[in-house]
Amino acid sequence: MANNPLSNKYVAKASWDFATTNGSGGAESISAHNGPIFIPEGALITNAYYFVDTTLSDNGDDSTIISIGYTGAVAAFSAALLISGTGVNGVAAGNFDAGIHGTLVGFAGGLEDGDDNQTALVALATKAATLKHTEVDVELLLTVGASNVHTLNAGKMTLFVEYVQTGDLG
């Protein structure tokens, strides 16, 4: 029997639909509406991305700050960002507008230094630095920050998290 190299790769899917289940209007971590969804102990998170079906909204001014992450690392996938409008810390706006969005995990920024081998190694090292290892079971969460908080009243998004089991348990 041949080994299947992908038999150890998994994708967790966490969804939030604020048109049907909204936030409280206060700072909180919100479990997936199709969950809770957990990544198991010993997982190596290799990539994460999210798809916003309908733009998230907080009663119209879109000043609520949202992070996407997991238990113990609430901003592991997306740092604290405004729903729309002006970005936080120079990050462009529209992070929770409809469409496909990348995250902090799995990015392999390339450097142009004239040496293709060195550039590839640097890019791989950059990507490796973004990977996450879980030492306990962790829940995927959407966290609403403490300032400018309004009830989330519209929007639907899905977070996809790719991981492999390392067998290295905490």
Contacts in CASP RR format, 6 or more apart in sequence:
PFRMAT RR
TARGET T0000
AUTHOR 0000-0000-0000
METHOD contacts of the structure
MODEL  1
MANNPLSNKYVAKASWDFATTNGSGGAESISAHNGPIFIPEGALITNAYY
FVDTTLSDNGDDSTIISIGYTGAVAAFSAALLISGTGVNGVAAGNFDAGI
HGTLVGFAGGLEDGDDNQTALVALATKAATLKHTEVDVELLLTVGASNVH
TLNAGKMTLFVEYVQTGDLG
8 164 0 8 1.000
8 165 0 8 1.000
9 162 0 8 1.000
9 163 0 8 1.000
9 164 0 8 1.000
10 43 0 8 1.000
10 162 0 8 1.000
10 163 0 8 1.000
10 164 0 8 1.000
10 165 0 8 1.000
11 160 0 8 1.000
11 161 0 8 1.000
11 162 0 8 1.000
11 163 0 8 1.000
12 37 0 8 1.000
12 38 0 8 1.000
12 39 0 8 1.000
12 140 0 8 1.000
12 160 0 8 1.000
12 161 0 8 1.000
12 163 0 8 1.000
13 34 0 8 1.000
13 37 0 8 1.000
13 158 0 8 1.000
13 159 0 8 1.000
13 160 0 8 1.000
14 32 0 8 1.000
14 34 0 8 1.000
14 35 0 8 1.000
14 37 0 8 1.000
14 140 0 8 1.000
14 158 0 8 1.000
14 159 0 8 1.000
14 161 0 8 1.000
15 32 0 8 1.000
15 33 0 8 1.000
15 34 0 8 1.000
15 156 0 8 1.000
15 157 0 8 1.000
15 158 0 8 1.000
15 159 0 8 1.000
16 30 0 8 1.000
16 32 0 8 1.000
16 33 0 8 1.000
16 142 0 8 1.000
16 155 0 8 1.000
16 156 0 8 1.000
16 157 0 8 1.000
16 158 0 8 1.000
17 33 0 8 1.000
17 155 0 8 1.000
17 156 0 8 1.000
18 56 0 8 1.000
18 57 0 8 1.000
18 152 0 8 1.000
18 153 0 8 1.000
18 154 0 8 1.000
18 155 0 8 1.000
18 156 0 8 1.000
19 54 0 8 1.000
19 153 0 8 1.000
19 154 0 8 1.000
19 155 0 8 1.000
19 156 0 8 1.000
20 33 0 8 1.000
21 33 0 8 1.000
22 151 0 8 1.000
22 152 0 8 1.000
22 153 0 8 1.000
23 30 0 8 1.000
23 144 0 8 1.000
23 151 0 8 1.000
23 152 0 8 1.000
24 151 0 8 1.000
25 144 0 8 1.000
25 149 0 8 1.000
25 150 0 8 1.000
25 151 0 8 1.000
25 152 0 8 1.000
26 144 0 8 1.000
26 145 0 8 1.000
26 146 0 8 1.000
26 149 0 8 1.000
27 144 0 8 1.000
27 145 0 8 1.000
27 146 0 8 1.000
27 149 0 8 1.000
28 143 0 8 1.000
28 144 0 8 1.000
29 74 0 8 1.000
29 141 0 8 1.000
29 142 0 8 1.000
29 143 0 8 1.000
29 144 0 8 1.000
30 141 0 8 1.000
30 142 0 8 1.000
30 143 0 8 1.000
30 144 0 8 1.000
31 37 0 8 1.000
31 139 0 8 1.000
31 141 0 8 1.000
32 140 0 8 1.000
32 141 0 8 1.000
32 142 0 8 1.000
32 159 0 8 1.000
36 139 0 8 1.000
36 140 0 8 1.000
37 139 0 8 1.000
37 140 0 8 1.000
38 137 0 8 1.000
38 138 0 8 1.000
38 139 0 8 1.000
38 140 0 8 1.000
39 45 0 8 1.000
39 70 0 8 1.000
39 134 0 8 1.000
39 137 0 8 1.000
39 138 0 8 1.000
39 140 0 8 1.000
39 161 0 8 1.000
39 163 0 8 1.000
40 134 0 8 1.000
40 137 0 8 1.000
40 165 0 8 1.000
41 134 0 8 1.000
41 135 0 8 1.000
41 136 0 8 1.000
41 137 0 8 1.000
41 169 0 8 1.000
41 170 0 8 1.000
42 133 0 8 1.000
42 134 0 8 1.000
42 135 0 8 1.000
42 165 0 8 1.000
42 166 0 8 1.000
42 167 0 8 1.000
42 168 0 8 1.000
42 169 0 8 1.000
42 170 0 8 1.000
43 133 0 8 1.000
43 134 0 8 1.000
43 163 0 8 1.000
43 164 0 8 1.000
43 165 0 8 1.000
43 166 0 8 1.000
44 131 0 8 1.000
44 132 0 8 1.000
44 133 0 8 1.000
44 163 0 8 1.000
44 164 0 8 1.000
44 165 0 8 1.000
44 166 0 8 1.000
45 76 0 8 1.000
45 105 0 8 1.000
45 131 0 8 1.000
45 132 0 8 1.000
45 133 0 8 1.000
45 134 0 8 1.000
45 161 0 8 1.000
45 162 0 8 1.000
45 163 0 8 1.000
46 105 0 8 1.000
46 106 0 8 1.000
46 131 0 8 1.000
46 162 0 8 1.000
46 163 0 8 1.000
46 164 0 8 1.000
47 105 0 8 1.000
47 106 0 8 1.000
47 161 0 8 1.000
47 162 0 8 1.000
48 76 0 8 1.000
48 77 0 8 1.000
48 102 0 8 1.000
48 103 0 8 1.000
48 104 0 8 1.000
48 105 0 8 1.000
48 106 0 8 1.000
48 159 0 8 1.000
48 160 0 8 1.000
48 161 0 8 1.000
48 162 0 8 1.000
49 100 0 8 1.000
49 101 0 8 1.000
49 102 0 8 1.000
49 103 0 8 1.000
49 159 0 8 1.000
49 160 0 8 1.000
50 68 0 8 1.000
50 77 0 8 1.000
50 78 0 8 1.000
50 100 0 8 1.000
50 101 0 8 1.000
50 102 0 8 1.000
50 103 0 8 1.000
50 157 0 8 1.000
50 158 0 8 1.000
50 159 0 8 1.000
50 160 0 8 1.000
51 99 0 8 1.000
51 100 0 8 1.000
51 101 0 8 1.000
51 157 0 8 1.000
51 158 0 8 1.000
51 160 0 8 1.000
52 96 0 8 1.000
52 97 0 8 1.000
52 98 0 8 1.000
52 99 0 8 1.000
52 101 0 8 1.000
52 155 0 8 1.000
52 156 0 8 1.000
52 157 0 8 1.000
53 98 0 8 1.000
53 155 0 8 1.000
53 156 0 8 1.000
53 157 0 8 1.000
53 158 0 8 1.000
54 98 0 8 1.000
54 154 0 8 1.000
54 155 0 8 1.000
54 156 0 8 1.000
55 83 0 8 1.000
55 84 0 8 1.000
55 96 0 8 1.000
55 97 0 8 1.000
55 98 0 8 1.000
55 154 0 8 1.000
55 155 0 8 1.000
56 62 0 8 1.000
56 66 0 8 1.000
56 83 0 8 1.000
56 96 0 8 1.000
56 152 0 8 1.000
56 154 0 8 1.000
56 155 0 8 1.000
56 157 0 8 1.000
57 83 0 8 1.000
57 152 0 8 1.000
57 153 0 8 1.000
57 154 0 8 1.000
57 155 0 8 1.000
58 64 0 8 1.000
58 83 0 8 1.000
58 149 0 8 1.000
58 150 0 8 1.000
58 151 0 8 1.000
58 152 0 8 1.000
58 153 0 8 1.000
59 150 0 8 1.000
59 151 0 8 1.000
59 153 0 8 1.000
60 150 0 8 1.000
61 148 0 8 1.000
61 150 0 8 1.000
62 82 0 8 1.000
62 83 0 8 1.000
62 84 0 8 1.000
62 85 0 8 1.000
63 82 0 8 1.000
63 83 0 8 1.000
63 148 0 8 1.000
63 150 0 8 1.000
64 82 0 8 1.000
64 83 0 8 1.000
64 144 0 8 1.000
64 145 0 8 1.000
64 148 0 8 1.000
64 149 0 8 1.000
64 150 0 8 1.000
64 152 0 8 1.000
65 80 0 8 1.000
65 81 0 8 1.000
65 82 0 8 1.000
65 83 0 8 1.000
65 88 0 8 1.000
65 144 0 8 1.000
65 145 0 8 1.000
65 147 0 8 1.000
65 148 0 8 1.000
66 78 0 8 1.000
66 80 0 8 1.000
66 81 0 8 1.000
66 82 0 8 1.000
66 83 0 8 1.000
66 95 0 8 1.000
66 96 0 8 1.000
66 142 0 8 1.000
66 143 0 8 1.000
66 144 0 8 1.000
66 145 0 8 1.000
67 74 0 8 1.000
67 75 0 8 1.000
67 78 0 8 1.000
67 79 0 8 1.000
67 80 0 8 1.000
67 81 0 8 1.000
67 142 0 8 1.000
67 143 0 8 1.000
67 145 0 8 1.000
68 75 0 8 1.000
68 76 0 8 1.000
68 77 0 8 1.000
68 78 0 8 1.000
68 103 0 8 1.000
68 140 0 8 1.000
68 141 0 8 1.000
68 142 0 8 1.000
68 143 0 8 1.000
68 159 0 8 1.000
69 75 0 8 1.000
69 76 0 8 1.000
69 77 0 8 1.000
69 78 0 8 1.000
69 140 0 8 1.000
69 141 0 8 1.000
69 142 0 8 1.000
69 143 0 8 1.000
70 76 0 8 1.000
70 77 0 8 1.000
70 134 0 8 1.000
70 138 0 8 1.000
70 139 0 8 1.000
70 140 0 8 1.000
70 141 0 8 1.000
71 136 0 8 1.000
71 138 0 8 1.000
71 139 0 8 1.000
71 141 0 8 1.000
72 138 0 8 1.000
73 132 0 8 1.000
73 138 0 8 1.000
74 141 0 8 1.000
74 143 0 8 1.000
75 104 0 8 1.000
75 143 0 8 1.000
76 104 0 8 1.000
76 105 0 8 1.000
76 132 0 8 1.000
77 103 0 8 1.000
77 104 0 8 1.000
77 105 0 8 1.000
77 159 0 8 1.000
77 161 0 8 1.000
78 95 0 8 1.000
78 101 0 8 1.000
78 103 0 8 1.000
78 104 0 8 1.000
79 88 0 8 1.000
79 89 0 8 1.000
79 91 0 8 1.000
79 104 0 8 1.000
80 88 0 8 1.000
80 145 0 8 1.000
81 87 0 8 1.000
81 88 0 8 1.000
81 91 0 8 1.000
81 95 0 8 1.000
81 96 0 8 1.000
82 88 0 8 1.000
82 93 0 8 1.000
82 95 0 8 1.000
83 94 0 8 1.000
83 95 0 8 1.000
83 96 0 8 1.000
84 93 0 8 1.000
84 94 0 8 1.000
84 95 0 8 1.000
84 96 0 8 1.000
84 97 0 8 1.000
85 93 0 8 1.000
85 94 0 8 1.000
86 93 0 8 1.000
87 93 0 8 1.000
87 94 0 8 1.000
87 95 0 8 1.000
95 101 0 8 1.000
96 157 0 8 1.000
104 130 0 8 1.000
105 130 0 8 1.000
105 131 0 8 1.000
105 132 0 8 1.000
105 161 0 8 1.000
106 127 0 8 1.000
106 130 0 8 1.000
106 131 0 8 1.000
107 126 0 8 1.000
107 127 0 8 1.000
107 130 0 8 1.000
108 123 0 8 1.000
108 124 0 8 1.000
108 126 0 8 1.000
108 127 0 8 1.000
109 123 0 8 1.000
109 126 0 8 1.000
109 127 0 8 1.000
110 119 0 8 1.000
110 122 0 8 1.000
110 123 0 8 1.000
110 126 0 8 1.000
111 119 0 8 1.000
111 122 0 8 1.000
111 123 0 8 1.000
112 119 0 8 1.000
113 119 0 8 1.000
113 122 0 8 1.000
133 166 0 8 1.000
133 168 0 8 1.000
134 163 0 8 1.000
135 169 0 8 1.000
135 170 0 8 1.000
136 170 0 8 1.000
140 159 0 8 1.000
140 161 0 8 1.000
142 157 0 8 1.000
142 159 0 8 1.000
144 152 0 8 1.000
END
